[in-house]
């Protein structure tokens, strides 16, 4: 007898552009707010472009590697995708 083939893994449906924008905003807004609160006292005398550079140097990796994967998983669970 042949063994039954395993059921294919359920591939989550991709988010539409509006859902992706909402999840991205939900990740970025609090991170930028926190980064601004923490970094502003340290970089307030720097030119604006360097202040933004320092903030994005912190926010983008944290959002990309920590926050977004968790938010995407939570969103998928909440919407049962």
Order of alpha helices (4+ residues) and beta strands (2+ residues): alpha-alpha-alpha
